[in-house]
Amino acid sequence: MIAAMLLILPLMGGGVARAQVSVDLALVLALDSSASVDDREFALQRGGLADAFRDPEVAEAIAAGTLGRIAVAVMEWAGSEQQVLDIPWALIQDAASAQAMANRIDRLGRSIPAGATSIAGALSFGNQLLRVAPVEATRKVIDMSSDGRNNQGQKVEIVRRAVVAHGVTINGLVILNEHPTLNYYFEDRVIGGPAAFVEVANDYSDYARAIRRKLIREIRSLTVSERFDGGSPGDTPSPQTGVRLAASAINPR
């Protein structure tokens, strides 16, 4: 049913058939809505993501791509049977469409009030969104935000392997408010695919900085040997706020 629905969803700017639109990146942004996330923390995720799309550097990164456009979908997730598509596939190709996406994110309510933490379920849902996206994408990425470990549904390593086999990169944005070593869990069990990486936010108040940095890195698709510092000039990120790359991140798992 999801597949049938998504196949007919128009992209922002008008309905476009799959073969008519090519993009540099198809990106699924997955927001954590599990029981460990209260309403204030969810609002910080939503607000931080909206602010990231308003940042001129995001529009500049998109414009610098080979095709100069990306497709974005926003989902919310919790337990193994709790995933919601909040914003269907939308085309972002300039500052105006990035601003429009930010406005849509700002208007989002919380669709899942609580639930377990099924990263595996979220990855499966995100992969399905990418498989039926009405675009031809040079790269496909799932951007997973989470403050906890997988505790329901399939083993996340098994799902990761299946998702990466479809040519998808899984990146992680971990919030360390409850699990101070969550970044290492993501490196070992969650991320995968070419140049996969983990971005770290110390807590939810740090989410806006982290998602902006992560989004620009994903759009630019830097390799392991390159470095992007998303802070202000002169900033020196602490070890807890930098991008972490797993040793095997450049190879599909």
C-alpha positions in Angstrom: 0.0 0.0 0.0 2.9 2.4 0.8 4.6 1.6 -2.5 1.4 2.2 -4.5 0.8 5.5 -2.7 4.3 6.8 -3.1 4.5 5.9 -6.8 1.9 8.5 -7.5 3.0 11.3 -5.1 4.1 14.4 -7.0 7.4 16.1 -6.2 7.4 19.7 -5.1 7.0 21.9 -8.1 4.6 19.6 -10.0 3.9 16.0 -10.7 6.9 14.4 -12.4 7.2 10.8 -13.7 10.1 8.7 -12.4 12.1 8.8 -15.7 11.8 12.6 -16.0 13.7 13.6 -12.8 17.3 12.8 -12.0 18.9 14.1 -8.8 22.3 14.0 -7.1 20.8 12.6 -3.9 17.7 10.9 -2.6 17.7 11.5 1.2 15.4 10.0 3.8 15.5 12.0 7.1 14.3 9.7 10.0 13.3 11.5 13.2 13.3 9.5 16.5 9.8 9.5 18.1 10.3 6.7 20.6 9.4 6.8 24.3 12.8 8.1 25.2 12.0 11.3 23.3 9.7 13.8 25.1 7.7 16.4 23.3 10.3 19.1 23.9 13.1 16.9 22.5 11.0 16.1 19.5 10.4 19.8 18.9 14.2 20.4 19.1 14.7 17.7 16.3 12.0 19.3 14.2 13.2 22.9 14.7 16.8 22.0 14.1 16.0 20.2 10.9 13.9 23.2 9.7 16.7 25.6 10.5 19.2 23.5 8.6 17.2 23.8 5.4 17.1 27.6 5.9 20.9 27.8 6.1 22.3 29.4 2.9 25.2 26.9 2.9 22.7 24.0 2.4 21.2 25.6 -0.7 24.8 26.3 -1.9 25.8 22.7 -1.4 22.8 21.5 -3.4 23.5 23.9 -6.2 27.1 22.7 -6.3 26.1 19.2 -7.2 26.3 17.8 -10.8 22.6 18.1 -11.3 22.0 20.9 -8.7 19.0 19.2 -7.1 18.1 16.6 -4.5 15.0 14.8 -3.3 14.1 14.6 0.3 11.5 12.7 2.4 10.9 13.0 6.1 9.8 10.2 8.3 9.1 9.5 12.0 9.8 6.2 13.7 9.6 4.3 17.0 8.6 0.6 17.4 8.9 -2.1 14.8 5.4 -1.3 13.5 5.5 2.4 14.1 6.7 4.4 11.1 5.0 7.4 9.6 5.9 9.3 6.4 5.6 12.9 7.5 6.7 14.7 4.3 6.6 12.7 1.0 9.3 13.1 -1.6 10.0 16.7 -2.4 12.5 18.3 -4.9 14.9 20.8 -3.5 16.9 22.8 -6.1 17.3 26.3 -4.8 16.9 28.5 -1.8 13.2 28.9 -2.3 12.5 25.2 -2.3 14.8 24.7 0.7 12.8 27.4 2.5 9.6 25.7 1.5 10.8 22.4 3.0 11.8 24.2 6.2 8.3 25.7 6.5 6.7 22.2 6.0 9.0 20.7 8.7 8.0 23.6 11.1 4.3 22.7 10.7 4.8 19.0 11.5 3.0 17.6 14.5 4.1 14.5 16.3 2.5 11.5 14.7 3.9 8.8 17.1 3.5 9.8 20.8 5.7 7.0 22.1 7.0 3.5 21.4 10.0 1.2 21.5 13.2 1.9 19.6 13.3 -0.2 16.4 16.1 1.2 14.3 15.7 -2.0 12.2 12.1 -1.1 11.5 13.0 2.4 10.6 15.7 1.3 8.2 13.3 -1.1 6.5 10.7 1.7 6.1 13.3 4.1 4.8 14.6 1.6 2.3 11.1 1.1 1.0 10.7 4.9 0.6 13.9 5.0 -1.5 12.9 2.0 -3.6 9.7 3.7 -4.7 11.0 7.3 -4.9 9.8 9.0 -8.1 13.4 10.0 -9.1 16.6 8.6 -10.5 19.2 9.3 -7.8 23.0 9.2 -8.2 23.2 8.4 -4.4 20.7 7.1 -1.9 21.0 7.9 1.8 19.0 7.2 5.0 19.8 9.7 7.7 19.0 8.1 11.1 18.6 10.3 14.2 18.4 8.4 17.5 19.1 8.6 21.2 18.9 4.9 21.8 19.8 1.3 20.7 17.6 -1.0 18.8 15.4 -2.9 21.2 12.5 -4.3 19.1 12.1 -6.1 15.8 14.8 -7.7 13.7 18.5 -7.5 14.5 19.7 -4.2 13.1 22.8 -5.8 11.5 20.7 -8.0 9.4 18.5 -5.2 8.2 21.6 -3.0 7.6 23.1 -5.7 5.3 19.8 -5.8 3.2 19.6 -2.1 2.9 23.2 -1.6 1.9 22.7 -4.3 -0.7 20.2 -2.0 -2.4 22.9 0.6 -2.9 21.9 2.7 0.1 24.2 4.5 2.5 23.1 4.6 6.2 24.4 7.5 8.2 23.7 8.2 11.9 23.1 11.2 14.0 23.3 10.1 17.6 22.1 12.2 20.6 24.1 11.3 23.7 21.7 12.4 26.4 21.0 8.9 27.6 23.7 6.6 26.1 27.2 8.3 26.2 28.7 5.7 23.9 25.8 5.4 21.4 28.1 6.6 18.6 30.2 3.4 18.9 27.1 1.3 18.8 26.1 3.1 15.6 29.5 2.6 14.1 29.5 -1.1 14.8 25.9 -2.0 14.0 23.9 0.6 12.2 25.8 2.7 9.6 26.9 1.1 6.3 27.5 1.8 2.7 30.0 4.0 0.9 31.5 6.7 3.1 29.0 6.1 5.9 29.6 8.2 9.0 28.2 9.1 12.5 27.5 12.6 13.6 27.4 13.3 17.3 25.2 15.7 19.2 25.9 15.9 23.0 22.2 16.4 23.8 19.1 17.7 22.1 20.1 21.3 22.5 23.1 20.4 20.3 20.9 18.8 17.6 20.5 21.9 15.4 24.3 22.2 15.0 24.7 18.5 14.4 22.0 18.1 11.8 23.2 21.2 9.8 26.7 19.8 9.7 25.5 16.4 8.8 23.1 17.5 6.1 25.8 19.6 4.3 28.2 16.7 4.5 25.6 14.3 3.0 24.8 16.7 0.2 28.5 17.3 -0.6 29.3 13.6 -0.2 32.8 14.1 1.1 35.1 11.1 1.2 36.9 9.7 4.2 40.1 11.6 3.3 38.2 14.9 3.1 37.0 17.0 6.1 34.1 19.4 6.5 34.0 21.6 9.7 30.4 22.8 9.9 31.1 25.2 12.8 31.8 28.9 12.8 35.3 30.1 11.7 37.7 29.4 14.5 35.6 26.7 16.2 37.4 23.6 17.4 34.9 20.7 17.9 35.4 18.7 21.0 35.8 14.9 20.6 32.1 14.5 21.4 30.9 16.8 18.7 33.0 15.8 15.6 32.1 13.5 12.8 33.1 9.9 13.5 33.7 7.4 10.7 33.8 3.7 11.3 36.9 2.0 10.0 35.0 0.0 7.4 32.6 2.8 6.5 33.7 3.2 2.9 32.8 -0.4 2.1 29.3 -1.9 2.0 28.6 -4.3 4.9 
